[in-house]
Amino acid sequence: MGFPTKATRGKISFTRLSLAFAGALLLAGCGGGDGSSGSGGGTGATTGTGGAGGTGSTDTSGSSSPLSPATVLAAMTPGINLGNTLEAVNSNGQPFTTSQETFWGNPVVNQAIFDGYKAAGFKSVRIPVSWTEYADAQGNIAPFWMARVKQVVDMARKSGLYVIINIHWDGGWIQAKPDVQAAVNAKLTNFWTQIATAFQSYDDHLLFAGTNEIGVNGEFGPPTATECPVQNSYNQTFVNAVRATGGNNATRPLVVQAYETNIDSSVSCNATLPTDKAAGRLIMEVHYYDPYDFTINDKSNIWQWGSIATDPTATETWANEAYTDGQFQKMKANFIDKGVPVIMGEYGAYDKPAYPGMDKYRLYWIKYVTHSAYTHGVVPMYWDTGDFLDRTTGAQKDPTAISTLVNAAQ
């Protein structure tokens, strides 16, 4: 996701709305707490990934043991997104000298929301971040913004959560097009050098994810023969930039993405992971919003889902339970079974006010998709923009959905 509403930008691509296998890093395999790190008992995957960093702590162990998909799953499942907050983009007045995190309607981030996530049963939080609106013409990220992102990460770590930060939509400058490839790679190198350096002392409870849903604006289909290599180059640039900063970043678990975070594209385009100096420390990320007309298209009259649906006119003919299982099975066969953890960095289904009976089907979708992801070895991280928990107090606003998700992730 990248815009203030749920049913917006880019969520309508072919199967890119297919589930993303969330590769999580496991507590048992990737480190226990602030300043700690462990070894992930992994099988020899082409690339591996790792955990998240501590509250400003320093991890001196520098374990580079390959991550195990099973340990990542156990350590990070279930996860949730602090959506529509640090990635909120304000196009007026850049570069900003104050945080724009409230621009899309959420309050200033505080400790209570992360304490609420932890108390609700979540083990990890993905924090999407925008950077360009805080950078000068030379691409230097404003110190106040780096400090604010660190402050938010520290809050999440204080709550005992694994944390993922990324370069999110960020104004749409990352396009999988050959004519912008060189410029994008240069900017990615610049940004990730700064970000990685700032978080260099954090342990493996902090993970970096290079990009988010990268394809070509306005194109909704499989990558072309030229687009796929371009997007893969961005994954490689991210890995190279982070590793070059040294310290804990030399072995930090890194999350790379499928083209458009689409499951089918992960198999056709991203089966070969970036070259990495640290063996077995990469994680593959996909997203899942199928079927789009049910999950996030608030203009659609599709409000029922799955085998419990009673009205064929209100139900999609595809993306049912069998389809869901099949998509996750692709991630299992092509990544997890080969030792590469997978995270479903975003997924979700949201009620439509025009159809008050939809909640029954939304809860069933959440339960089925979450459990299917988990049983196939994928780390589920729900896209929340403030519907699940009160962003000021941390109190649960939708306890039924939260308990449904948490209980399904086992």
Secondary structure by P-SEA (a helix, b strand, c coil): cccccccccccccccccccccccccccccccccccbbbbbbcccccccbbbbbcccccccccccccccaaaaaaaccbbbbbccccccccccccccccccccccccccccaaaaaaaaaacccbbbbbbbccccccccccccaaaaaaaaaaaaaaaaabbbbbbccccccccccccccaaaaaaaaaaaaaaaaaaaaccccccbbbbcccccccccccccccaaaaaaaaaaaaaaaaaaaaacccccccbbbbbcccccaaaaaacccccccccccccbbbbbbbccccccccccccccccccccccccccccccccaaaaaaaaaaaaaccccccbbbbccccbbbbbcccccaaaaaaaaaaaaaaaaaaabbbbbbbcccccccccccccccaaaaaaaaaacc
